[in-house]
Amino acid sequence: MRYRTIGTTPDTRREVSVLALGAMLFGSQTDEETSFAVLDRYVEAGGTFIDTSDNYAFWADGGQGGQSEELLGRWRRSRGIGEEIVIATKLGARPLAPGTSYVDNAEGLSAKVIRESAERSRDRLGVAKLDLLYAHIEDQRVPLQETVEGFAELVSEGSVGLLGVSNHAIWRVERARALAAAAGLPGYEVLQYAHSHLRPRFDVPEGLFPDGSLGHAGPDLLSYLRAEPGLTLVAYSPLLKGAYTHPDRLPADFDHPGTPARLTVLREVAQETGATVNQVVLAWQIGAELPIVPLVGASSVAQLEESLAAVDLELTPEQRARLDAAH
């Protein structure tokens, strides 16, 4: 395993593995025995960065979520897992009532919700401190100042380490970070967005969010990372939920002339390296100039093994240039 630093200050900096493991479906669609096996193998391989959310997976049973955090809590206790494993979670998108959705009934990002939801996440995970806490989705009903101060209070109290943000318009991320900086408060240091080698169209709503642009790491976000080198991008859905090996799963917003060209180069590099296309995608992200940590899901140990092998795949500068240039 290889490692990289996330966080920008001595107080918040953490070393994490260059490959993060998503626990979204653990405890719901992925049963406990399989979930534990995947987690055990990930840690055995040197993995130290696990991702979840307080609303995973509310859609599995029409509830409000929490199954993933609860499973991770049981796994931590049964394995004696301590501070060596960084567990990131999110709040803001938990449905307020069973049978509803974050789209029209999310808990939001008020100071009250931030405090209460973080406490519930700590209880489910069985930890005194959340290593990394994200603002999951935008809440335009609450002033940014209130959200910024709500997260900062938890950091100052020692119940949260790093702060992160996902699925927000970049101008709102920058505004929140500017408000925090002006007040001398901790701000967002980790950004989590969908990012892969194939690029979506940004004029086609993707369905997951009302504004399709918010979920994906577009040119504006990548430009922002170049301007703010202390930030890290955690790239979710790097393998597009299996679409590289099952083209029928490719979302509609990837149906454009650039997709075949980028797939062609991916397949060429895979053939040259003897790796799978999935492994090339992950290696391309891990070795990128920008600080990117791919976040992979796995519903079996075999799926995880394929992703783990990408950590040791070294692409040549020429291969990387071809992958970057394809369009």
RODOLO-832101 format. One line per 4 residues: for each residue y, z, x of C-alpha. Coordinates in nm, 4 decimals, decimal comma. Layout:
// RODOLO-832101
Y:Z:X  ...
//
This chain:
// RODOLO-832101
0,0000:0,0000:0,0000  0,3592:-0,0544:0,1034  0,6611:0,1488:-0,0030  1,0320:0,1135:-0,0639
1,3228:0,3454:-0,1372  1,4867:0,3673:-0,4793  1,8074:0,5597:-0,5363  2,1345:0,5501:-0,3463
2,2107:0,9100:-0,2519  2,0227:1,1687:-0,0438  1,9850:1,3824:-0,3561  1,8214:1,1108:-0,5664
1,6409:0,8867:-0,3177  1,2637:0,8526:-0,3631  0,9960:0,6562:-0,1830  0,7759:0,4602:-0,4243
0,5030:0,2027:-0,3923  0,6185:-0,1603:-0,4026  0,3960:-0,2157:-0,7072  0,4581:-0,0051:-1,0177
0,2002:0,0565:-1,2902  0,2931:0,0306:-1,6572  0,1289:0,2814:-1,8896  0,2625:0,1366:-2,2157
-0,0738:0,1012:-2,3909  -0,2532:0,3979:-2,2328  -0,3732:0,6365:-2,4985  -0,3396:0,3832:-2,7787
-0,4755:0,0300:-2,7350  -0,6316:0,1256:-2,3997  -0,8705:0,4162:-2,4492  -0,8528:0,7356:-2,2469
-1,1540:0,6696:-2,0252  -1,0270:0,3256:-1,9232  -0,6708:0,4526:-1,8813  -0,7864:0,7332:-1,6515
-0,9975:0,4880:-1,4479  -0,7001:0,2535:-1,3986  -0,4693:0,5419:-1,3050  -0,7246:0,6866:-1,0623
-0,7736:0,3513:-0,8891  -0,3980:0,2938:-0,8662  -0,3443:0,6302:-0,6956  -0,6490:0,5771:-0,4727
-0,4884:0,2517:-0,3541  -0,1679:0,4359:-0,2658  0,0265:0,3653:-0,5852  0,2959:0,6225:-0,6604
0,5204:0,4704:-0,9318  0,4116:0,4910:-1,2975  0,6221:0,3772:-1,5940  0,6197:0,4812:-1,9590
0,8535:0,5557:-2,2515  0,8866:0,8112:-2,5286  0,8267:0,5388:-2,7906  0,5033:0,3920:-2,6466
0,3167:0,2831:-2,8475  0,4693:0,3438:-3,1907  0,3552:0,0022:-3,3150  -0,0126:0,0801:-3,2505
-0,0431:0,3270:-3,5380  0,2866:0,2962:-3,7232  0,4050:0,6272:-3,5789  0,6873:0,7167:-3,3431
0,5116:0,6833:-3,0099  0,4404:0,9458:-2,7468  0,0738:0,8558:-2,6920  0,1364:0,7196:-2,3417
0,3325:1,0230:-2,2225  0,0712:1,2553:-2,3716  -0,2113:1,0725:-2,1949  -0,0242:1,0826:-1,8645
0,0215:1,4550:-1,9141  -0,3521:1,5058:-1,9671  -0,4295:1,2876:-1,6657  -0,1832:1,4773:-1,4436
-0,3321:1,8123:-1,5394  -0,6942:1,7011:-1,5007  -0,6302:1,5472:-1,1574  -0,3879:1,8044:-1,0219
-0,1161:1,5412:-0,9830  0,2120:1,6792:-0,8516  0,5433:1,5506:-0,7187  0,3773:1,2857:-0,5025
0,3589:1,0550:-0,8057  0,6894:0,9331:-0,9520  0,6675:0,8995:-1,3308  0,9511:0,7130:-1,4997
1,0121:0,7338:-1,8720  1,2724:0,6065:-2,1179  1,4533:0,7280:-2,4255  1,6752:0,5732:-2,6891
1,4283:0,3407:-2,8630  1,1975:0,5884:-3,0344  1,1909:0,5235:-3,4114  1,3444:0,8084:-3,6073
1,0669:0,8002:-3,8669  0,7051:0,6777:-3,8789  0,6680:0,3256:-4,0086  1,0142:0,2201:-3,8892
1,1309:0,0335:-3,5801  1,3815:0,0753:-3,2985  1,5512:-0,2429:-3,4209  1,7100:-0,0695:-3,7204
1,6188:0,2986:-3,6832  1,6275:0,3978:-3,3152  1,6990:0,7494:-3,1916  1,9922:0,6162:-2,9903
2,1798:0,7518:-2,6899  2,3941:1,0379:-2,8169  2,4236:1,3460:-2,5963  2,2148:1,5424:-2,8486
1,9349:1,2827:-2,8509  1,9363:1,2529:-2,4715  1,8879:1,6267:-2,4295  1,6280:1,6709:-2,7051
1,4272:1,3568:-2,6250  1,4186:1,4351:-2,2527  1,2864:1,7821:-2,3315  1,0107:1,6363:-2,5500
0,9173:1,3904:-2,2752  0,8931:1,6716:-2,0209  0,6656:1,8627:-2,2580  0,4382:1,5639:-2,3194
0,4193:1,4789:-1,9497  0,3795:1,8425:-1,8480  0,6593:1,8334:-1,5902  0,9641:2,0485:-1,5248
1,1648:1,7497:-1,4039  1,1645:1,3829:-1,5046  1,1621:1,1787:-1,1831  1,3390:0,8780:-1,3349
1,4867:0,8559:-1,6842  1,6068:0,5283:-1,8360  1,8407:0,4472:-2,1222  1,5917:0,2174:-2,2952
1,8081:-0,0003:-2,5203  2,1767:-0,0219:-2,6061  2,3353:0,2117:-2,8585  2,6717:0,0654:-2,9493
2,7339:0,3375:-3,2090  2,7862:0,6015:-2,9406  3,0752:0,5894:-2,6882  2,9508:0,5053:-2,3384
3,1337:0,8101:-2,2064  2,9157:1,0374:-2,4208  2,5972:0,8678:-2,3015  2,7045:0,8813:-1,9356
2,7923:1,2500:-1,9609  2,4729:1,3292:-2,1517  2,2504:1,1870:-1,8788  2,4614:1,3392:-1,6008
2,4270:1,6880:-1,7478  2,0485:1,6689:-1,7200  2,0755:1,5621:-1,3556  2,3154:1,8470:-1,2747
2,0793:2,0941:-1,4417  1,7880:1,9672:-1,2337  1,5724:1,8468:-1,5238  1,6147:1,4787:-1,4302
1,6215:1,3097:-1,0898  1,7171:0,9429:-1,0920  1,8870:0,7612:-1,3785  1,8068:0,4081:-1,4894
1,8930:0,1562:-1,7596  1,7042:-0,1276:-1,9246  1,7757:-0,4078:-2,1691  2,1532:-0,3625:-2,1652
2,4181:-0,6305:-2,1256  2,5252:-0,6213:-1,7616  2,8902:-0,5622:-1,8477  2,7864:-0,2435:-2,0275
2,5789:-0,1323:-1,7271  2,8785:-0,1851:-1,4997  3,1137:-0,0084:-1,7405  2,8798:0,2917:-1,7642
2,8452:0,3081:-1,3870  3,2228:0,2823:-1,3449  3,2787:0,5666:-1,5926  3,0280:0,7808:-1,4031
3,1843:0,7010:-1,0656  3,5364:0,7743:-1,1888  3,4245:1,1151:-1,3147  3,2194:1,1937:-1,0052
2,8990:1,1906:-1,2089  2,5578:1,0413:-1,1291  2,5090:0,6966:-1,2782  2,2375:0,4376:-1,3278
2,0610:0,3454:-1,0022  1,7520:0,1592:-1,1268  1,7631:-0,1391:-1,3628  1,4556:-0,2444:-1,5621
1,4459:-0,5938:-1,7122  1,1886:-0,8650:-1,7753  1,1636:-1,0888:-1,4692  0,9100:-1,3411:-1,3490
0,8916:-1,6646:-1,1513  0,9152:-1,8737:-1,4665  1,2584:-1,8568:-1,6223  1,3352:-1,8431:-1,9936
1,6055:-2,0263:-2,1806  1,8842:-1,7854:-2,2668  1,9949:-1,9760:-2,5752  1,6687:-1,9045:-2,7605
1,6243:-1,5512:-2,8987  1,2990:-1,4127:-2,7650  1,2268:-1,1962:-3,0673  1,1894:-0,8626:-2,8872
1,5650:-0,8023:-2,8989  1,8192:-0,9398:-3,1460  2,0076:-1,0908:-2,8515  1,7413:-1,2665:-2,6449
1,9521:-1,2459:-2,3312  1,9355:-0,8690:-2,3011  1,5690:-0,8327:-2,2140  1,5583:-1,0832:-1,9277
1,7001:-1,0572:-1,5780  1,9306:-1,3568:-1,5873  2,1689:-1,4966:-1,3249  2,4325:-1,2345:-1,4084
2,1957:-0,9467:-1,3355  2,0680:-1,1016:-1,0118  2,4275:-1,1611:-0,9025  2,5039:-0,7973:-0,9834
2,2144:-0,6830:-0,7645  2,3517:-0,8867:-0,4742  2,6906:-0,7223:-0,5184  2,5435:-0,3710:-0,5485
2,2734:-0,3468:-0,2797  2,1919:0,0158:-0,3623  2,0481:-0,0803:-0,7003  1,6819:-0,1667:-0,7582
1,5343:-0,3996:-1,0199  1,2064:-0,2883:-1,1753  1,0679:-0,6148:-1,3163  0,8641:-0,5719:-1,6309
0,6292:-0,8407:-1,7647  0,6152:-1,0141:-1,4244  0,2919:-1,1882:-1,5275  0,4227:-1,2785:-1,8745
0,1395:-1,0951:-2,0511  -0,1250:-1,3235:-1,9052  0,0564:-1,6533:-1,9683  0,0029:-1,7793:-1,6132
-0,3705:-1,7927:-1,6771  -0,3464:-1,8477:-2,0552  -0,0656:-2,1037:-2,1089  -0,0976:-2,0675:-2,4867
0,0567:-1,7208:-2,4506  0,3803:-1,8540:-2,3007  0,6731:-1,7518:-2,5251  0,8818:-2,0202:-2,6922
1,1864:-1,9482:-2,4760  0,9932:-2,0721:-2,1695  0,9348:-2,4148:-2,3246  1,1770:-2,6283:-2,1211
1,1576:-2,8894:-1,8409  1,1883:-2,6353:-1,5586  0,8632:-2,4582:-1,6437  0,6183:-2,7339:-1,5361
0,7999:-2,7757:-1,2032  0,7796:-2,4080:-1,1195  0,4164:-2,3885:-1,2316  0,3319:-2,6798:-1,0020
0,4750:-2,5032:-0,6969  0,3039:-2,1781:-0,7894  -0,0321:-2,3531:-0,8081  0,0272:-2,5308:-0,4778
0,1075:-2,2042:-0,2997  -0,1896:-2,0339:-0,4629  -0,4171:-2,3070:-0,3305  -0,2654:-2,2831:0,0178
-0,3052:-1,9061:0,0369  -0,6365:-1,8725:-0,1440  -0,4679:-1,6310:-0,3831  -0,4378:-1,6423:-0,7607
-0,1204:-1,7618:-0,9299  -0,0630:-1,4061:-1,0549  -0,0821:-1,2748:-0,6995  0,1660:-1,5358:-0,5770
0,4131:-1,4331:-0,8478  0,3860:-1,0659:-0,7515  0,4065:-1,1348:-0,3776  0,7132:-1,3533:-0,4382
0,8841:-1,0581:-0,6095  0,7703:-0,7911:-0,3635  0,8955:-0,9866:-0,0624  1,2183:-1,1064:-0,2224
1,5557:-1,0635:-0,0569  1,6702:-0,8605:-0,3562  1,5086:-0,5169:-0,4098  1,2517:-0,5911:-0,6813
0,9569:-0,3729:-0,7825  0,7155:-0,5593:-1,0117  0,5829:-0,3461:-1,2963  0,2312:-0,4535:-1,3918
0,0159:-0,3554:-1,6842  -0,3617:-0,3333:-1,6662  -0,6199:-0,2806:-1,9383  -0,9072:-0,2720:-1,6866
-0,9656:-0,1794:-1,3244  -1,0463:-0,5443:-1,2515  -0,7013:-0,6531:-1,3712  -0,5414:-0,3860:-1,1546
-0,7424:-0,4957:-0,8490  -0,5979:-0,8467:-0,8746  -0,2448:-0,7065:-0,8773  -0,3110:-0,4618:-0,5938
-0,4281:-0,7473:-0,3707  -0,0853:-0,9095:-0,4057  0,0708:-0,6278:-0,2014  -0,0919:-0,7649:0,1152
-0,0197:-1,1314:0,0419  0,2396:-1,2602:0,2901  0,4151:-1,5796:0,1879  0,5625:-1,7953:0,4633
0,9380:-1,8613:0,4649  0,8610:-2,2242:0,3763  0,6455:-2,1261:0,0786  0,9079:-1,8807:-0,0413
1,1803:-2,1450:-0,0102  0,9775:-2,3870:-0,2214  0,9154:-2,1210:-0,4860  1,2851:-2,0352:-0,4944
1,4014:-2,3949:-0,5133  1,1711:-2,5234:-0,7888  1,3523:-2,6055:-1,1109
//
